[in-house]
Amino acid sequence: MTTERDVAVRHLVESFREPYLGMELGAAGAVVGVAASQPDVNVQLRLGFPAKRYGAELAKSLGERIRSLDWVRSVDVQVDWRVESQAAQGNLRPVQSIRNIIAVASGKGGVGKSTTAANLALALAQEGAAVGLLDADIYGPSQPRMMGLEGERPVSPDQKSMLAPEAHGIKVMSIGFLIDEEQPMVWRGPMVTQALVQLLETTRWGELDYLIVDMPPGTGDTQLTLSQRVPVSGAVIVTTPQDIALLDARKGLRMFQKVEVPVLGIVENMSTHVCSNCGHEEHIFGAGGGRRMAEQYGVELLGELPLDIRIREQMDSGTPTVVADPDGSLAHAYFDFARKTAAQLARRSLSAAPAFPSIQIEDT
């Protein structure tokens, strides 16, 4: 029997605005159950993005709201999640058991795309997701060093497929595992794209919630091959605030739009620098460029990541920021970015079906 108190609690829960989805829990279909037996309340939620770390934070915020009812003594909020596979461009078939492929791209080099991709993958893994990382930069692979996997080699159990090396809880594949670190790749475009497809398809990824693809800079053969042959669920555009980087980032964004790959949003890297000696904060590369670009193209600003010497040191040592200091302020920025990215992807399955058109009959 539903009581007035059941109704009151359910209203508070369903009208709670989840910050990463940017919508109410009820509209997101995240409320599994609400039980209010005076003076105790039990709530079960299920999100569409991983929340192993975030779940406690959400439960605390929602619990505080429910305790505003004067008769409530205790609140127990359980947060679960389930990552669904999202549709890809051109109805391409999924690769193996990979639910979602997310491309991390930039229009130009030097904006910290690989660092961003590595920390995105690791943050999603620490939130509880099964994650892989594909280094698609055939000419300049950097993920083996960044992930602390220098000298590793994939194992082939059947001479047809490869087992990806693992680091910090995620599977990693890169052409850098197959060649000497100082060996230049003097390949033409078709060879590069063929190598990328083989790396993707012959690696035994297992069951993954997300495969993060660290794209090479630019809008050339590799990017077009990925968008035409690989089922990409969404793309993230990495830029820095200055105008010249934004100019190239716009080209990358437009490319994905033309090939019908959903752009999940923009992340502004090297957004601000805080001096390690005096604490002075300065926008070395300008301010607000990523936000203006996001507003211009009607996409989400997924994050504004800092410029900090510790990030560079941690990446060079093979222990990226998210795992080197998971509770620090730098890692917090990456976790926030990762949650927004996963939530934007989850929102794709929450869009309401179009209303059935009304039919009007008029005498003529």
C-alpha positions as CSV (number, residue, x, y, z in Angstrom):
1,M,0.0,0.0,0.0
2,T,1.4,3.4,-1.1
3,T,1.3,6.0,1.6
4,E,1.7,9.8,1.5
5,R,5.2,9.4,2.8
6,D,6.1,7.0,0.0
7,V,4.9,9.5,-2.5
8,A,6.8,12.3,-0.8
9,V,10.1,10.4,-0.8
10,R,9.7,9.2,-4.3
11,H,9.1,12.8,-5.5
12,L,12.3,14.0,-3.7
13,V,14.3,11.2,-5.3
14,E,12.9,11.4,-8.8
15,S,13.2,15.2,-8.9
16,F,16.8,15.1,-7.8
17,R,19.0,16.5,-10.6
18,E,21.9,14.3,-11.2
19,P,24.8,16.7,-12.1
20,Y,26.7,14.5,-14.7
21,L,23.6,13.5,-16.6
22,G,22.2,17.0,-16.2
23,M,18.7,15.7,-15.7
24,E,16.4,14.5,-12.9
25,L,16.8,10.9,-11.8
26,G,13.2,10.1,-12.6
27,A,13.6,11.4,-16.2
28,A,16.8,9.3,-16.5
29,G,15.0,6.2,-15.5
30,A,17.6,5.7,-12.7
31,V,15.1,5.1,-9.8
32,V,14.8,1.3,-9.3
33,G,13.0,1.4,-6.0
34,V,11.9,3.5,-3.1
35,A,10.7,2.1,0.2
36,A,9.7,4.4,3.1
37,S,8.8,2.6,6.3
38,Q,8.7,5.2,9.1
39,P,11.3,6.3,10.1
40,D,13.6,4.6,7.6
41,V,14.0,5.1,3.9
42,N,15.7,2.8,1.4
43,V,16.5,3.9,-2.2
44,Q,17.9,1.9,-5.1
45,L,19.4,3.7,-8.1
46,R,20.9,2.4,-11.3
47,L,23.0,4.8,-13.5
48,G,24.0,4.3,-17.1
49,F,27.6,5.1,-16.4
50,P,30.1,3.6,-13.9
51,A,30.0,5.0,-10.4
52,K,32.1,2.9,-8.1
53,R,33.8,6.0,-6.6
54,Y,31.0,8.5,-7.4
55,G,28.2,6.4,-6.0
56,A,29.0,7.3,-2.4
57,E,29.1,11.0,-3.3
58,L,25.7,10.7,-5.0
59,A,24.2,8.7,-2.1
60,K,25.4,11.3,0.4
61,S,23.8,14.2,-1.6
62,L,20.5,12.4,-2.1
63,G,20.4,11.2,1.5
64,E,20.8,14.8,2.8
65,R,17.9,15.8,0.6
66,I,15.7,13.0,1.9
67,R,16.6,13.9,5.5
68,S,14.9,17.3,5.0
69,L,11.7,15.4,5.8
70,D,11.3,15.8,9.5
71,W,10.1,12.2,10.1
72,V,13.1,10.5,8.5
73,R,15.6,8.9,10.9
74,S,17.8,6.9,8.6
75,V,18.4,6.8,4.8
76,D,20.1,4.0,2.9
77,V,20.8,4.8,-0.8
78,Q,22.3,2.0,-3.0
79,V,23.8,3.1,-6.3
80,D,24.4,0.6,-9.0
81,W,25.1,1.0,-12.7
82,R,25.0,-0.7,-16.0
83,V,26.8,0.4,-19.1
84,E,24.7,-0.2,-22.3
85,S,26.0,-0.4,-25.8
86,Q,25.2,2.7,-27.8
87,A,24.4,2.8,-31.5
88,A,27.4,3.6,-33.8
89,Q,27.6,5.5,-37.1
90,G,26.1,3.8,-40.1
91,N,24.8,0.9,-38.0
92,L,28.3,-0.7,-38.0
93,R,28.4,-4.0,-36.1
94,P,30.2,-4.1,-32.7
95,V,33.8,-5.3,-32.5
96,Q,34.0,-8.4,-30.4
97,S,32.4,-7.8,-27.0
98,I,33.2,-4.1,-26.8
99,R,30.1,-2.2,-25.8
100,N,31.3,1.3,-26.7
101,I,34.3,2.8,-28.5
102,I,35.2,6.4,-27.7
103,A,37.7,8.2,-29.9
104,V,39.8,10.9,-28.3
105,A,41.0,13.2,-31.0
106,S,42.5,16.6,-31.7
107,G,43.0,18.7,-34.8
108,K,46.7,19.2,-34.0
109,G,49.5,17.7,-32.0
110,G,50.9,19.0,-28.7
111,V,47.6,19.6,-26.9
112,G,48.0,16.7,-24.5
113,K,45.6,14.3,-26.2
114,S,47.4,11.1,-25.3
115,T,47.7,12.2,-21.6
116,T,44.0,13.0,-21.6
117,A,43.1,9.6,-23.3
118,A,45.2,7.6,-20.8
119,N,43.7,9.3,-17.7
120,L,40.2,9.1,-19.2
121,A,40.6,5.3,-19.6
122,L,42.1,4.9,-16.1
123,A,39.4,7.0,-14.4
124,L,36.6,5.0,-16.0
125,A,38.3,1.8,-14.8
126,Q,38.6,3.1,-11.3
127,E,34.9,3.9,-11.4
128,G,34.4,0.2,-12.0
129,A,34.2,-0.2,-15.8
130,A,36.0,-2.8,-17.9
131,V,38.2,-0.6,-20.1
132,G,40.7,-1.0,-23.0
133,L,43.1,1.6,-24.5
134,L,44.1,1.5,-28.2
135,D,47.0,3.7,-29.2
136,A,46.0,4.5,-32.8
137,D,49.0,6.9,-33.4
138,I,51.0,4.6,-35.6
139,Y,53.7,7.1,-36.4
140,G,54.2,8.3,-32.8
141,P,52.9,5.7,-30.3
142,S,53.3,7.0,-26.7
143,Q,51.0,4.8,-24.6
144,P,53.5,2.0,-23.8
145,R,55.7,4.5,-22.0
146,M,52.8,6.5,-20.4
147,M,51.3,3.3,-19.1
148,G,54.5,1.9,-17.8
149,L,54.6,-0.9,-20.4
150,E,57.9,-0.3,-22.1
151,G,59.5,-3.5,-23.3
152,E,56.3,-5.5,-23.1
153,R,55.2,-7.6,-26.0
154,P,51.7,-9.0,-26.8
155,V,51.4,-12.8,-26.5
156,S,49.8,-14.7,-29.4
157,P,48.3,-18.0,-28.3
158,D,47.2,-19.1,-31.8
159,Q,49.4,-16.9,-34.2
160,K,46.2,-15.2,-35.3
161,S,45.3,-13.0,-32.4
162,M,47.0,-11.1,-29.6
163,L,46.5,-10.8,-25.8
164,A,46.9,-7.2,-24.9
165,P,49.4,-6.2,-22.1
166,E,47.7,-4.9,-19.0
167,A,48.5,-2.0,-16.8
168,H,46.7,-0.3,-13.8
169,G,43.6,-2.5,-14.5
170,I,43.2,-1.8,-18.2
171,K,44.2,-3.6,-21.4
172,V,46.5,-1.6,-23.7
173,M,47.4,-2.2,-27.4
174,S,49.9,-0.1,-29.4
175,I,52.1,-0.5,-32.5
176,G,54.8,0.5,-30.0
177,F,54.7,-3.0,-28.5
178,L,55.6,-4.5,-31.9
179,I,58.5,-2.3,-33.0
180,D,61.6,-0.8,-31.4
181,E,60.9,2.5,-29.6
182,E,63.3,4.5,-31.8
183,Q,62.2,2.8,-35.1
184,P,60.5,5.3,-37.4
185,M,57.3,4.1,-39.2
186,V,57.9,5.1,-42.8
187,W,54.6,3.8,-44.0
188,R,52.1,5.4,-46.4
189,G,48.5,6.0,-45.5
190,P,47.0,2.6,-46.6
191,M,49.5,0.7,-44.6
192,V,48.8,2.8,-41.5
193,T,45.1,2.3,-41.7
194,Q,45.5,-1.5,-42.3
195,A,47.8,-1.7,-39.2
196,L,45.2,0.2,-37.1
197,V,42.4,-2.1,-38.1
198,Q,44.5,-5.2,-37.5
199,L,45.5,-3.9,-34.0
200,L,41.8,-3.4,-33.2
201,E,40.4,-6.6,-34.6
202,T,43.2,-9.1,-33.8
203,T,43.5,-8.1,-30.2
204,R,41.5,-10.2,-27.7
205,W,39.9,-7.4,-25.8
206,G,37.4,-9.6,-23.9
207,E,34.2,-8.0,-22.6
208,L,34.7,-4.2,-22.4
209,D,32.4,-1.4,-21.4
210,Y,34.6,1.1,-23.1
211,L,37.5,1.0,-25.5
212,I,39.3,4.4,-25.5
213,V,41.1,5.1,-28.8
214,D,44.0,7.6,-28.6
215,M,43.8,9.0,-32.1
216,P,46.7,10.6,-34.0
217,P,46.4,14.4,-34.6
218,G,44.8,15.7,-37.8
219,T,41.9,14.7,-40.0
220,G,43.5,12.3,-42.4
221,D,43.4,8.7,-43.5
222,T,43.5,7.2,-40.0
223,Q,40.6,9.3,-38.7
224,L,38.5,8.6,-41.8
225,T,39.2,4.8,-41.6
226,L,38.1,4.8,-38.0
227,S,34.9,6.6,-38.8
228,Q,34.0,4.5,-41.8
229,R,35.0,1.0,-40.6
230,V,35.0,1.1,-36.8
231,P,31.7,1.4,-34.8
232,V,32.5,4.6,-32.8
233,S,29.9,5.4,-30.1
234,G,31.2,8.9,-29.6
235,A,34.2,11.3,-29.9
236,V,35.9,13.6,-27.5
237,I,37.8,16.6,-28.9
238,V,40.8,17.8,-27.0
239,T,42.0,21.4,-27.4
240,T,43.9,24.1,-25.5
241,P,42.5,27.6,-25.0
242,Q,44.5,29.5,-27.6
243,D,43.0,30.4,-31.0
244,I,45.4,28.4,-33.2
245,A,44.6,25.2,-31.3
246,L,40.8,25.9,-31.4
247,L,41.0,26.5,-35.2
248,D,42.3,22.9,-35.7
249,A,40.0,21.5,-33.0
250,R,37.0,22.8,-35.0
251,K,38.2,20.9,-38.0
252,G,38.3,17.7,-36.0
253,L,34.8,18.3,-34.6
254,R,33.4,19.1,-38.0
255,M,35.0,15.9,-39.4
256,F,33.2,13.7,-36.9
257,Q,30.0,15.5,-37.5
258,K,30.3,14.9,-41.3
259,V,30.8,11.1,-40.8
260,E,27.9,11.0,-38.3
261,V,30.0,10.1,-35.3
262,P,28.4,11.8,-32.2
263,V,30.7,14.4,-30.5
264,L,30.3,13.9,-26.8
265,G,32.0,17.1,-26.0
266,I,35.1,19.2,-25.8
267,V,37.8,19.1,-23.1
268,E,40.1,22.1,-22.7
269,N,43.5,20.9,-21.6
270,M,46.2,23.2,-20.1
271,S,43.4,25.4,-19.1
272,T,45.1,27.1,-16.2
273,H,48.5,26.9,-14.5
274,V,49.1,27.3,-10.7
275,C,52.7,28.2,-9.8
276,S,54.2,25.5,-7.6
277,N,56.2,28.1,-5.7
278,C,53.8,31.0,-5.0
279,G,50.4,29.5,-5.9
280,H,49.6,32.2,-8.5
281,E,47.1,31.0,-11.1
282,E,47.6,32.1,-14.6
283,H,45.9,31.3,-18.0
284,I,49.0,30.9,-20.0
285,F,47.3,29.9,-23.2
286,G,44.3,32.1,-22.8
287,A,41.0,31.6,-21.1
288,G,37.5,30.3,-22.1
289,G,38.3,29.1,-25.6
290,G,37.0,25.6,-25.1
291,R,33.8,26.9,-23.5
292,R,33.2,29.3,-26.4
293,M,33.7,26.5,-28.9
294,A,31.4,24.2,-27.0
295,E,28.7,26.9,-27.0
296,Q,29.2,27.6,-30.7
297,Y,28.7,23.9,-31.7
298,G,26.1,23.1,-29.1
299,V,28.1,20.4,-27.4
300,E,29.2,19.8,-23.8
301,L,32.3,21.2,-22.2
302,L,33.5,18.0,-20.6
303,G,36.3,19.5,-18.5
304,E,39.0,22.2,-18.0
305,L,42.1,20.3,-17.2
306,P,45.1,22.0,-15.5
307,L,48.7,22.5,-16.7
308,D,50.9,21.0,-13.9
309,I,54.4,19.7,-13.9
310,R,53.2,16.7,-11.8
311,I,51.1,15.5,-14.7
312,R,54.1,15.4,-17.0
313,E,56.3,13.7,-14.4
314,Q,53.6,11.1,-13.6
315,M,53.1,10.3,-17.3
316,D,56.8,10.0,-18.0
317,S,57.2,7.6,-15.0
318,G,54.5,5.3,-16.4
319,T,52.0,6.0,-13.5
320,P,49.4,8.5,-14.8
321,T,47.8,11.0,-12.5
322,V,44.6,9.1,-11.9
323,V,46.5,6.2,-10.4
324,A,49.5,8.1,-9.0
325,D,47.4,10.2,-6.7
326,P,43.7,9.2,-7.1
327,D,42.5,11.4,-4.2
328,G,44.4,14.5,-5.3
329,S,43.0,17.7,-6.9
330,L,44.6,16.9,-10.3
331,A,43.0,13.4,-10.4
332,H,39.7,14.9,-9.3
333,A,39.7,17.0,-12.5
334,Y,40.2,13.8,-14.6
335,F,37.5,11.9,-12.7
336,D,35.0,14.7,-13.2
337,F,35.9,14.7,-17.0
338,A,35.5,11.0,-17.2
339,R,32.1,11.0,-15.5
340,K,30.8,13.7,-17.8
341,T,32.0,11.8,-20.8
342,A,30.4,8.5,-19.8
343,A,27.2,10.3,-18.8
344,Q,27.0,12.1,-22.1
345,L,27.3,8.7,-23.8
346,A,24.6,7.2,-21.6
347,R,22.3,10.1,-22.3
348,R,22.1,8.9,-25.9
349,S,19.8,6.1,-24.9
350,L,17.7,8.4,-22.8
351,S,16.4,10.7,-25.5
352,A,12.7,10.5,-25.7
353,A,11.1,8.9,-28.6
354,P,9.4,11.4,-30.9
355,A,5.8,12.0,-30.2
356,F,3.3,10.4,-32.5
357,P,2.0,13.1,-34.8
358,S,-1.5,14.3,-34.2
359,I,-4.0,13.8,-37.1
360,Q,-6.4,16.5,-37.9
361,I,-9.2,16.1,-40.3
362,E,-10.6,19.3,-41.9
363,D,-13.4,19.8,-44.3
364,T,-12.2,21.4,-47.5
